[in-house]
Amino acid sequence: MIKWFANLKFRYQLVTGMIFITSAALFLIGQLSYFYFYERNTNEVLRRARSSVQMAGASLSSQFNSLSAATNHLLVKEPFPQMIADINNYNFTGYAGYFTSAAAVTDSFLQNHDLVNNVLVCGDDHIMFSPTTLGISSHFDQLLPENIWQYLHITVLPTRYSIMFGKKGVIPVSYPVSSILSSKNLAYQDLPDLRKVRFILLIDTEQIRDYFNRMSNRYTYCMYLADENGQPLDITEKEYPDAFLPQICQWITDGSPGQEGTVKAENEDLFLTMDRIKFCNLNVVHMTKKSALTGDIKELRSFFILVWIACFLAAVLLSLALSGLLTRNLRVLGTIIRNINDKTYTKRREFNHTDEISLLGVQLNQMYDTIQLQLLQIKDEEQKKAMAEIQMMSEQINPHFLYNTLECIHFQILNGHSETAEGMLESLGKYLRTTLSFGKTLISVEKEVEHVISYMEIMNRHSSDGILLETKIEPSLKDCKIMKILLQPLAENSIRHGFGGLVSGFEPVPPRIDILISSAENNRIRIEVTDNGKGIDIEVANACITENSPESQKHFGLSNIQKRLKACYGDSFHISFLSIPYLKNSVIIELPKDI
C-alpha cells in the first residue's frame, strides 16, 4: 500500500491524502458524536424516567391511600356493616333491601373518585352485590376467574375486560372484610367460623393508562403498574410482551425503591427505572428500549454520512484544484528538465513568484546557464585539443616515403631524366602543400582528390608499371569540406596490402584504384575507395578501427584515420568494409556534409 501510494503522482497523492484525512476526521467526529449523543440521550431519558416514576409513584401512592381511607369510610356506613355481617352469618333475608340504600352511598363515592369504575361485595358462594350493575353475579367467573379467597390481605389484581363494562378494562382491588355487629368493628381479614366476604374496587384501567401516558416521554416504551412479584397490572402481554419477561419481573421483585438498571431482552437492552408505592407494595415501572435511544442517533449518523459524501466530493474537487495550482510550477520544472535532456531548452522560462518552487526554478536556470558555460569551455578546449591531435596526426610524413622519393628524384637527375625528376618534384610539392596546408584541418573534396592524385603520381614514377587511379566526384560535392589527408592513407593501404608482394606484370588483373565520392541519405557524403587487389581481412580491418585493440597498434593507417575522424566528427561518421578479392575491395566512409 505504501509503495503504491509512493508511486502515485504528486497531485494524486494530495487528492488521496485529502480524502483520507477528510474521511478519517468525519469518521472520528461521527463516532464521537454518536457516543456523546447516545450517552447524553441515555442520561436525559433516565433522568426523565426517574422524575416520571417518582412523580407517578408519589401521586398514585397519595391517590391509593386516599382511596383506601375513603373505602374505610364507605364500609362503616349503613347498610355495608349489616350487609357484610349478614353475608358472614349466611343471612340472606335482607339482601334485596340493601340495594337501594347501598346504591345511594356508593354513588357519592364513585363520583368523588374517578379512578373507581365500580364496587362489588361478594361472598364465597359467588353471590355478588353491585350497586351500579344488575345481574353481575352471573359473570363472576369471567370477571374473577382466579381464587380471590386465597388472598388474606388487600390485593391488587391484574387488569381484565368484561362485557359488563364495555371495552374498558378494570383493575380489581380485593379487600377481605369481616363485620362484628356486637362490637361495631370492621376487620380487613377473614374471621374463623365466618363466611368469607370480599369488597372489591374496580379501578378504571384507562384512567391509570392515561395518567402514565401523560407522564411518559417520546422515548418511553412502556410505563406501568406492577405488583410486588413484578407482574404488570394495567397492561396486557399482547400489548407489551417485554414487560412480562421473567427477567424483568425478577428485576422488579429484587429491586428497591428508586432503582435503575438495564435488562437484556431477546433482541435488545431495556432500560428500567422503578419506584415503590406503599399501598400493597405496588411498583411504578418505566421501560425504555435501547433502539428508541439510538433512533435519533441513527438519524444523526445518516446526517454525518451525507456530510461525509458532500465533504468527500468537496475534498476531491478542492484537492484537484489545489494540486493543479501546486503542481503547475512542478510540471514547468519537469518540462524544463525534459527539454534540457532532449537538448531543446532554447527559450528560457522565467519565474516571477517568490515561493519555494519558483526559487527552485530560478536556481535551475542559473545552474543550467553555469553548466552550459562550462560545457562550452570544455567543448572549446576539446576542440582545440582535437584540432591539435588532428594536425599532429595529419602532418605525420612517412620518412621512408619522403626518403625514397628524394632518392628517386636524385637517381633521375643523375641519369639525365630531368623531365621525370621535374615532374616528381612538382608532384611532391603539391603533395606536401596539401599535407602541411598551414594548419588547416578541413579542405575541399576537390583539393583532397588532387592530394591523392599527387601521391599516386609519385608512387607510379617509382616503377615503370604504375597503378591506374580513377576518381569520380559528384559535381555538387566538389566544394564541400572534409577532413584532409583522408584518401591518401587508404590509397597507400591498397598499394601496400592489396598489391604488395605481386610480381609486376604477373598480377591476376591490372592493378586499379577507384575513388567515388557521392551524396548519401540524411545529408551525408559517401566516400568509397576500391581496389582489385588481394582482398581485405574484414575482421582485422574492424579490429584496426577499434580503440586500444592490438590490431590498431600494428596497422597504423586505418587506426590513424579512425582517430582523426573521431576527433573531427565525433560519433557522426561510419566506416565499413567490403571485400571480393581481385574484383572489388572497398573501404566505405560516410561523413556529415555540414560540420
C-alpha positions as CSV (number, residue, x, y, z in Angstrom):
1,M,0.0,0.0,0.0
2,I,2.8,2.4,0.9
3,K,4.7,1.5,-2.3
4,W,1.5,2.1,-4.4
5,F,1.0,5.5,-2.7
6,A,4.6,6.4,-3.2
7,N,4.4,5.7,-6.9
8,L,1.4,8.0,-7.5
9,K,1.8,11.4,-9.0
10,F,2.0,14.2,-6.5
11,R,-1.4,15.6,-7.4
12,Y,-3.0,12.2,-6.8
13,Q,-1.1,11.7,-3.6
14,L,-2.5,15.1,-2.5
15,V,-6.0,14.0,-3.5
16,T,-5.7,10.6,-1.8
17,G,-4.3,12.3,1.3
18,M,-7.1,14.9,1.4
19,I,-9.8,12.2,1.0
20,F,-8.2,10.0,3.7
21,I,-7.8,12.9,6.2
22,T,-11.4,14.1,5.5
23,S,-12.8,10.6,5.8
24,A,-10.9,9.9,9.0
25,A,-11.8,13.2,10.6
26,L,-15.5,12.8,9.7
27,F,-15.5,9.2,10.8
28,L,-13.9,10.2,14.2
29,I,-16.3,13.1,14.6
30,G,-19.3,10.8,13.7
31,Q,-18.2,8.1,16.2
32,L,-17.5,10.6,19.0
33,S,-20.8,12.4,18.2
34,Y,-22.6,9.1,18.2
35,F,-21.3,8.1,21.6
36,Y,-21.7,11.6,23.0
37,F,-25.3,12.0,22.0
38,Y,-26.0,8.4,22.9
39,E,-24.7,9.0,26.4
40,R,-26.5,12.3,26.6
41,N,-29.8,10.9,25.4
42,T,-29.4,7.9,27.8
43,N,-28.8,10.2,30.8
44,E,-31.6,12.5,29.8
45,V,-34.0,9.6,29.3
46,L,-33.0,8.1,32.6
47,R,-33.4,11.5,34.3
48,R,-36.8,11.9,32.9
49,A,-37.8,8.4,33.7
50,R,-36.6,8.9,37.3
51,S,-38.6,12.1,37.5
52,S,-41.6,10.4,36.0
53,V,-41.7,7.4,38.2
54,Q,-41.1,9.5,41.3
55,M,-43.9,11.8,40.4
56,A,-46.2,9.0,39.4
57,G,-45.3,6.9,42.5
58,A,-46.0,9.8,44.8
59,S,-49.2,10.7,43.0
60,L,-50.5,7.2,42.8
61,S,-49.5,6.5,46.4
62,S,-51.4,9.5,47.5
63,Q,-54.5,8.5,45.4
64,F,-54.4,4.9,46.6
65,N,-54.0,6.0,50.2
66,S,-56.9,8.5,49.8
67,L,-58.9,5.8,48.1
68,S,-58.2,3.3,50.9
69,A,-59.3,5.9,53.5
70,A,-62.4,6.6,51.5
71,T,-63.1,2.9,51.3
72,N,-62.8,2.7,55.1
73,H,-65.4,5.5,55.5
74,L,-67.6,3.8,52.9
75,L,-67.6,0.4,54.6
76,V,-68.6,1.8,58.0
77,K,-71.7,3.5,56.6
78,E,-75.0,1.7,56.6
79,P,-76.0,-0.6,55.1
80,F,-72.5,-2.1,54.5
81,P,-71.7,-3.2,58.1
82,Q,-75.1,-5.0,58.3
83,M,-74.7,-6.4,54.8
84,I,-71.2,-7.8,55.5
85,A,-72.4,-9.2,58.8
86,D,-75.4,-10.9,57.1
87,I,-73.1,-12.4,54.5
88,N,-70.7,-13.6,57.2
89,N,-73.6,-15.3,59.0
90,Y,-75.3,-16.7,55.9
91,N,-78.3,-14.5,56.4
92,F,-79.9,-13.5,53.1
93,T,-83.3,-12.3,54.2
94,G,-82.5,-8.6,53.9
95,Y,-80.1,-8.8,51.0
96,A,-82.5,-7.3,48.4
97,G,-83.4,-4.4,50.7
98,Y,-79.8,-3.4,50.9
99,F,-79.6,-2.5,47.2
100,T,-81.3,0.9,47.3
101,S,-79.5,2.3,50.4
102,A,-76.1,0.9,49.3
103,A,-76.5,2.4,45.8
104,A,-77.2,5.8,47.3
105,V,-74.0,5.6,49.4
106,T,-71.7,4.4,46.6
107,D,-72.9,6.9,44.1
108,S,-71.3,9.7,46.0
109,F,-68.2,7.5,46.5
110,L,-67.9,6.9,42.7
111,Q,-68.4,10.5,41.8
112,N,-65.6,11.6,44.1
113,H,-63.1,9.0,42.9
114,D,-62.6,9.0,39.1
115,L,-60.2,6.0,39.4
116,V,-63.0,3.8,40.6
117,N,-65.3,2.3,37.9
118,N,-67.5,0.2,40.2
119,V,-67.5,-1.6,43.6
120,L,-68.5,-5.2,44.3
121,V,-69.5,-7.1,47.5
122,C,-69.4,-10.8,47.3
123,G,-69.4,-13.9,49.4
124,D,-67.6,-17.2,48.9
125,D,-70.6,-18.7,47.2
126,H,-70.3,-16.1,44.4
127,I,-73.3,-14.1,45.5
128,M,-72.5,-10.6,44.5
129,F,-73.8,-7.2,45.1
130,S,-73.1,-4.2,42.8
131,P,-75.0,-1.0,43.2
132,T,-74.4,0.0,39.6
133,T,-74.8,-3.2,37.6
134,L,-77.6,-5.8,38.0
135,G,-77.0,-9.4,37.1
136,I,-73.3,-9.2,37.7
137,S,-73.3,-12.4,39.7
138,S,-73.8,-14.4,36.5
139,H,-70.5,-13.2,35.2
140,F,-68.4,-13.8,38.3
141,D,-66.2,-16.5,36.7
142,Q,-65.5,-14.3,33.8
143,L,-64.6,-11.2,35.8
144,L,-62.7,-13.0,38.6
145,P,-61.5,-16.4,37.3
146,E,-58.7,-16.6,39.9
147,N,-59.3,-17.8,43.5
148,I,-59.7,-14.4,45.2
149,W,-60.4,-16.2,48.6
150,Q,-56.8,-17.2,48.9
151,Y,-55.6,-13.5,49.3
152,L,-55.8,-12.8,53.0
153,H,-54.7,-9.2,52.6
154,I,-55.7,-6.3,50.4
155,T,-54.6,-7.4,47.0
156,V,-54.5,-5.6,43.6
157,L,-55.2,-8.0,40.7
158,P,-54.2,-7.6,37.0
159,T,-56.4,-5.7,34.6
160,R,-59.2,-7.6,32.8
161,Y,-62.0,-6.9,30.4
162,S,-65.7,-7.8,30.9
163,I,-68.8,-7.3,28.8
164,M,-70.4,-5.7,31.8
165,F,-68.2,-2.6,31.4
166,G,-68.0,-2.4,27.6
167,K,-64.5,-2.2,26.2
168,K,-63.0,-0.6,29.3
169,G,-60.6,-2.6,31.4
170,V,-60.7,-2.7,35.2
171,I,-58.1,-3.5,37.9
172,P,-59.8,-5.3,40.8
173,V,-58.6,-4.4,44.3
174,S,-59.8,-7.1,46.7
175,Y,-60.4,-6.2,50.4
176,P,-61.0,-9.2,52.8
177,V,-63.7,-7.8,55.2
178,S,-65.5,-9.1,58.2
179,S,-68.1,-7.2,60.4
180,I,-68.8,-7.9,64.0
181,L,-72.0,-6.1,64.8
182,S,-71.8,-6.7,68.6
183,S,-68.6,-4.7,68.8
184,K,-69.4,-2.5,65.8
185,N,-65.9,-3.2,64.4
186,L,-64.8,-3.8,60.8
187,A,-61.8,-6.1,60.2
188,Y,-59.8,-6.4,56.9
189,Q,-59.4,-10.1,57.4
190,D,-61.2,-13.4,57.4
191,L,-62.5,-14.4,60.9
192,P,-62.8,-18.1,61.9
193,D,-66.2,-19.8,61.6
194,L,-67.5,-17.0,59.5
195,R,-68.3,-16.9,55.8
196,K,-65.6,-15.1,53.7
197,V,-66.5,-11.7,52.3
198,R,-64.7,-9.6,49.7
199,F,-65.2,-5.9,49.0
200,I,-63.8,-5.2,45.5
201,L,-62.9,-1.9,44.0
202,L,-62.8,-2.0,40.2
203,I,-60.2,0.6,39.2
204,D,-60.6,2.1,35.7
205,T,-57.5,0.9,33.7
206,E,-57.9,3.7,31.1
207,Q,-57.6,6.3,33.9
208,I,-54.3,4.7,35.0
209,R,-53.0,4.4,31.4
210,D,-53.9,8.0,30.6
211,Y,-52.1,9.1,33.6
212,F,-49.0,7.1,32.7
213,N,-49.1,8.3,29.1
214,R,-49.1,11.9,30.3
215,M,-46.1,11.1,32.5
216,S,-44.2,9.4,29.6
217,N,-41.9,10.9,27.1
218,R,-41.2,10.1,23.4
219,Y,-38.5,7.6,24.4
220,T,-40.8,5.7,26.8
221,Y,-41.6,2.2,25.6
222,C,-44.0,1.4,28.5
223,M,-44.8,2.9,31.9
224,Y,-47.0,0.6,34.0
225,L,-48.0,-0.5,37.4
226,A,-46.7,-3.8,38.8
227,D,-47.4,-5.9,41.9
228,E,-44.8,-7.0,44.4
229,N,-44.0,-10.0,42.2
230,G,-43.2,-7.8,39.3
231,Q,-46.3,-8.8,37.3
232,P,-47.8,-5.9,35.3
233,L,-51.3,-4.9,36.4
234,D,-52.6,-2.2,34.0
235,I,-51.2,-3.6,30.7
236,T,-51.6,-6.9,28.8
237,E,-48.9,-9.2,27.4
238,K,-50.3,-8.8,23.9
239,E,-49.6,-5.0,24.0
240,Y,-46.2,-5.1,25.8
241,P,-44.7,-8.6,25.8
242,D,-41.3,-7.4,27.0
243,A,-42.8,-6.3,30.3
244,F,-43.9,-9.9,31.1
245,L,-40.4,-11.4,30.6
246,P,-39.3,-13.4,33.7
247,Q,-36.0,-11.5,34.0
248,I,-38.0,-8.2,34.1
249,C,-40.3,-9.5,36.8
250,Q,-37.4,-10.8,38.8
251,W,-35.5,-7.4,38.5
252,I,-38.6,-5.7,39.9
253,T,-39.0,-8.2,42.7
254,D,-35.4,-8.0,43.8
255,G,-35.2,-4.2,43.4
256,S,-35.5,-1.4,45.8
257,P,-37.3,2.0,45.5
258,G,-35.6,4.3,43.0
259,Q,-33.7,1.5,41.3
260,E,-32.3,1.9,37.8
261,G,-30.8,-0.7,35.6
262,T,-30.5,-2.5,32.3
263,V,-32.1,-5.9,31.5
264,K,-31.1,-7.9,28.4
265,A,-34.2,-9.0,26.4
266,E,-34.1,-11.3,23.4
267,N,-33.2,-8.7,20.8
268,E,-32.1,-5.6,22.7
269,D,-31.4,-4.0,26.0
270,L,-34.2,-2.5,28.1
271,F,-33.5,0.5,30.4
272,L,-35.7,0.2,33.6
273,T,-36.5,2.7,36.3
274,M,-38.8,1.9,39.2
275,D,-40.3,3.4,42.3
276,R,-42.4,1.7,45.0
277,I,-45.8,2.6,46.3
278,K,-46.6,1.9,49.9
279,F,-50.1,0.7,49.0
280,C,-49.9,-3.1,48.6
281,N,-46.2,-2.9,47.7
282,L,-47.1,-1.8,44.2
283,N,-44.4,-0.6,41.8
284,V,-44.4,2.1,39.1
285,V,-42.1,0.9,36.3
286,H,-40.7,2.9,33.4
287,M,-39.2,1.0,30.5
288,T,-37.2,2.3,27.5
289,K,-35.8,0.3,24.6
290,K,-32.2,1.0,23.5
291,S,-33.5,1.3,19.9
292,A,-35.5,4.3,20.9
293,L,-32.4,6.0,22.2
294,T,-30.4,5.2,19.1
295,G,-33.2,6.2,16.7
296,D,-32.2,9.9,16.7
297,I,-28.6,8.9,16.8
298,K,-29.1,6.9,13.6
299,E,-30.6,10.0,12.0
300,L,-27.5,11.8,13.2
301,R,-25.3,9.1,11.7
302,S,-27.2,9.4,8.4
303,F,-26.7,13.1,8.6
304,F,-22.9,12.6,9.1
305,I,-22.9,10.1,6.1
306,L,-24.5,12.8,3.9
307,V,-22.0,15.3,5.3
308,W,-19.1,12.9,4.6
309,I,-20.3,12.4,1.0
310,A,-20.5,16.2,0.5
311,C,-17.1,16.7,2.1
312,F,-15.7,13.8,0.1
313,L,-16.8,15.5,-3.2
314,A,-15.7,18.9,-2.0
315,A,-12.3,17.4,-0.9
316,V,-11.8,15.8,-4.3
317,L,-12.7,19.0,-6.2
318,L,-10.7,21.2,-3.9
319,S,-7.7,18.9,-3.8
320,L,-7.7,18.6,-7.6
321,A,-7.8,22.4,-7.9
322,L,-5.2,22.8,-5.2
323,S,-2.9,20.1,-6.6
324,G,-3.2,21.7,-10.0
325,L,-2.1,25.0,-8.5
326,L,0.7,23.5,-6.5
327,T,2.0,21.2,-9.2
328,R,1.8,23.8,-12.0
329,N,5.3,25.0,-11.4
330,L,6.5,21.4,-10.7
331,R,5.2,20.5,-14.2
332,V,7.0,23.5,-15.6
333,L,10.2,22.3,-13.9
334,G,9.7,18.8,-15.3
335,T,9.2,20.3,-18.8
336,I,12.4,22.3,-18.4
337,I,14.4,19.2,-17.2
338,R,12.9,17.2,-20.1
339,N,13.9,19.8,-22.6
340,I,17.4,20.0,-21.1
341,N,17.7,16.3,-21.5
342,D,16.4,16.5,-25.1
343,K,18.7,19.5,-25.7
344,T,15.7,21.6,-26.8
345,Y,15.7,24.1,-24.0
346,T,16.1,27.2,-26.1
347,K,13.5,29.5,-24.7
348,R,14.1,30.3,-21.0
349,R,11.1,30.0,-18.7
350,E,11.0,32.9,-16.2
351,F,9.7,32.5,-12.6
352,N,8.3,35.7,-11.2
353,H,7.0,34.5,-7.8
354,T,8.9,34.0,-4.6
355,D,7.6,30.6,-3.5
356,E,9.9,27.7,-2.9
357,I,9.2,26.1,-6.3
358,S,9.7,29.3,-8.2
359,L,13.0,29.9,-6.4
360,L,13.9,26.3,-7.3
361,G,13.1,27.2,-11.0
362,V,15.3,30.3,-10.8
363,Q,18.2,28.2,-9.4
364,L,17.6,25.6,-12.1
365,N,18.0,28.3,-14.7
366,Q,21.1,29.5,-13.1
367,M,22.5,26.0,-12.8
368,Y,21.7,25.4,-16.5
369,D,23.5,28.6,-17.5
370,T,26.5,27.6,-15.5
371,I,26.6,24.1,-16.9
372,Q,26.2,25.4,-20.5
373,L,29.1,27.8,-19.9
374,Q,31.2,25.0,-18.6
375,L,30.2,22.8,-21.4
376,L,31.2,25.5,-23.9
377,Q,34.5,25.9,-22.2
378,I,35.1,22.1,-22.2
379,K,33.9,21.8,-25.8
380,D,36.2,24.6,-26.8
381,E,39.1,23.0,-25.0
382,E,38.3,19.6,-26.5
383,Q,38.0,21.1,-30.0
384,K,41.4,22.8,-29.6
385,K,42.9,19.6,-28.3
386,A,41.2,17.6,-31.1
387,M,42.5,20.0,-33.7
388,A,45.9,19.8,-32.3
389,E,45.8,16.0,-32.4
390,I,44.4,16.0,-36.0
391,Q,47.0,18.4,-37.1
392,M,49.7,16.3,-35.5
393,M,48.5,13.1,-37.0
394,S,47.8,14.7,-40.4
395,E,51.3,16.1,-40.6
396,Q,53.0,12.9,-39.8
397,I,55.1,12.1,-43.0
398,N,56.3,8.7,-43.7
399,P,60.1,9.2,-43.7
400,H,60.6,6.2,-45.9
401,F,58.2,7.7,-48.5
402,L,60.0,11.0,-48.4
403,Y,63.4,9.4,-48.5
404,N,62.5,7.1,-51.3
405,T,61.0,9.9,-53.3
406,L,64.1,12.1,-52.9
407,E,66.4,9.2,-53.8
408,C,64.3,8.5,-56.9
409,I,64.5,12.2,-58.0
410,H,68.3,12.2,-57.4
411,F,68.5,9.0,-59.5
412,Q,66.5,10.5,-62.3
413,I,68.8,13.6,-62.3
414,L,72.0,11.5,-62.4
415,N,70.6,9.6,-65.4
416,G,69.7,12.7,-67.2
417,H,66.0,12.3,-66.9
418,S,65.4,15.9,-65.9
419,E,61.8,16.0,-67.1
420,T,61.0,13.0,-65.0
421,A,62.7,14.5,-62.0
422,E,61.0,17.8,-62.6
423,G,57.6,16.0,-62.6
424,M,58.3,14.2,-59.4
425,L,59.4,17.4,-57.7
426,E,56.2,19.1,-58.9
427,S,54.0,16.2,-57.6
428,L,55.9,16.1,-54.3
429,G,55.4,19.9,-53.9
430,K,51.6,19.5,-54.4
431,Y,51.6,16.6,-52.0
432,L,53.5,18.5,-49.3
433,R,51.4,21.6,-49.9
434,T,48.2,19.8,-49.1
435,T,49.8,17.8,-46.2
436,L,51.0,20.8,-44.4
437,S,48.2,23.2,-45.5
438,F,49.3,25.8,-43.0
439,G,47.4,24.3,-40.0
440,K,44.1,23.8,-41.8
441,T,42.1,20.7,-40.8
442,L,39.3,20.8,-43.4
443,I,39.8,21.2,-47.1
444,S,37.5,20.8,-50.1
445,V,36.8,17.5,-51.7
446,E,38.4,18.6,-54.9
447,K,41.7,19.5,-53.1
448,E,41.7,16.2,-51.2
449,V,41.3,14.3,-54.5
450,E,44.2,16.4,-56.0
451,H,46.3,15.4,-53.0
452,V,45.8,11.7,-53.5
453,I,46.4,12.1,-57.3
454,S,49.8,13.8,-56.5
455,Y,50.6,10.9,-54.2
456,M,49.8,8.3,-56.8
457,E,51.8,10.2,-59.5
458,I,54.8,10.0,-57.2
459,M,54.2,6.3,-56.4
460,N,53.8,5.4,-60.1
461,R,57.1,7.1,-61.1
462,H,58.9,4.7,-58.8
463,S,58.3,1.9,-61.2
464,S,57.7,1.5,-64.9
465,D,54.3,-0.3,-64.4
466,G,52.1,2.1,-62.4
467,I,48.7,1.6,-60.8
468,L,45.7,3.0,-62.5
469,L,43.8,5.6,-60.4
470,E,40.3,6.7,-61.4
471,T,38.4,9.4,-59.4
472,K,34.8,10.4,-59.7
473,I,33.2,13.3,-57.7
474,E,29.6,14.3,-57.7
475,P,29.7,17.9,-59.0
476,S,27.7,19.3,-56.1
477,L,30.3,17.9,-53.6
478,K,33.5,19.4,-55.1
479,D,33.4,22.4,-52.7
480,C,32.3,20.5,-49.6
481,K,34.7,20.5,-46.8
482,I,36.1,17.2,-45.5
483,M,39.0,16.2,-43.3
484,K,42.3,16.5,-45.1
485,I,44.6,13.5,-45.8
486,L,41.8,11.0,-45.8
487,L,42.2,9.4,-49.2
488,Q,46.0,9.1,-49.3
489,P,46.3,6.6,-46.4
490,L,43.6,4.5,-48.0
491,A,45.4,4.5,-51.3
492,E,48.6,3.7,-49.6
493,N,46.9,0.7,-47.8
494,S,45.7,-0.5,-51.2
495,I,49.2,-0.4,-52.6
496,R,50.9,-1.9,-49.6
497,H,48.3,-4.6,-48.7
498,G,46.3,-5.1,-51.8
499,F,49.1,-5.2,-54.4
500,G,52.1,-5.8,-52.2
501,G,54.1,-9.0,-53.0
502,L,52.7,-9.3,-56.5
503,V,55.3,-9.6,-59.3
504,S,55.0,-6.8,-61.8
505,G,53.4,-8.0,-65.0
506,F,52.1,-11.2,-63.4
507,E,49.1,-9.8,-61.5
508,P,45.8,-11.6,-62.0
509,V,44.3,-8.4,-63.2
510,P,45.9,-5.0,-63.9
511,P,46.1,-3.1,-60.6
512,R,43.5,-0.4,-60.2
513,I,42.2,2.0,-57.6
514,D,38.8,3.8,-57.9
515,I,37.7,6.6,-55.7
516,L,34.0,7.5,-55.8
517,I,32.6,10.5,-53.8
518,S,28.8,10.8,-53.8
519,S,25.8,12.0,-51.7
520,A,24.2,9.7,-49.2
521,E,21.0,9.8,-47.2
522,N,20.4,12.2,-44.3
523,N,22.6,14.9,-45.8
524,R,25.8,12.9,-45.7
525,I,28.9,12.3,-48.0
526,R,29.8,8.8,-49.1
527,I,33.5,8.1,-49.9
528,E,34.3,4.7,-51.3
529,V,38.0,3.7,-52.1
530,T,38.1,0.5,-54.1
531,D,40.9,-1.7,-55.4
532,N,41.1,-5.0,-57.1
533,G,44.0,-6.4,-55.1
534,K,44.3,-9.5,-52.8
535,G,41.4,-8.5,-50.6
536,I,40.7,-7.2,-47.1
537,D,40.6,-9.2,-43.9
538,I,37.4,-7.6,-42.6
539,E,37.8,-9.0,-39.1
540,V,41.3,-7.5,-38.9
541,A,40.1,-4.3,-40.5
542,N,37.3,-3.9,-38.0
543,A,39.8,-4.5,-35.2
544,C,42.0,-1.8,-36.5
545,I,39.3,0.8,-36.1
546,T,38.6,-0.3,-32.6
547,E,40.3,1.8,-30.0
548,N,43.0,0.2,-27.8
549,S,42.9,-3.1,-29.8
550,P,46.2,-4.9,-30.6
551,E,45.5,-4.7,-34.3
552,S,45.2,-0.9,-34.1
553,Q,48.8,-0.8,-33.0
554,K,50.0,-2.9,-35.9
555,H,48.1,-1.2,-38.7
556,F,48.7,2.5,-38.2
557,G,47.0,3.8,-41.3
558,L,43.4,2.7,-40.5
559,S,43.9,3.5,-36.8
560,N,45.2,6.9,-37.6
561,I,42.1,7.6,-39.9
562,Q,39.7,6.4,-37.2
563,K,41.2,8.6,-34.5
564,R,41.3,11.7,-36.7
565,L,37.7,11.1,-37.8
566,K,36.7,10.7,-34.2
567,A,38.4,13.9,-33.2
568,C,36.9,15.8,-36.1
569,Y,33.3,14.4,-36.4
570,G,32.7,12.8,-33.0
571,D,30.4,9.8,-33.4
572,S,28.7,11.0,-36.6
573,F,30.9,9.1,-39.0
574,H,30.8,5.5,-40.1
575,I,33.4,3.1,-41.6
576,S,32.6,-0.2,-43.3
577,F,34.4,-2.7,-45.4
578,L,33.6,-4.9,-48.5
579,S,35.9,-7.5,-49.9
580,I,35.8,-9.6,-53.1
581,P,39.5,-10.5,-53.8
582,Y,40.8,-9.4,-57.2
583,L,37.4,-7.8,-58.0
584,K,36.2,-5.3,-55.5
585,N,37.7,-4.5,-52.1
586,S,36.2,-1.3,-50.7
587,V,36.6,0.9,-47.7
588,I,33.4,3.0,-47.3
589,I,33.3,6.1,-45.1
590,E,30.2,8.2,-44.5
591,L,30.5,11.7,-43.2
592,P,28.1,14.6,-42.4
593,K,28.1,17.1,-45.2
594,D,28.0,20.1,-42.9
595,I,30.0,20.4,-39.8
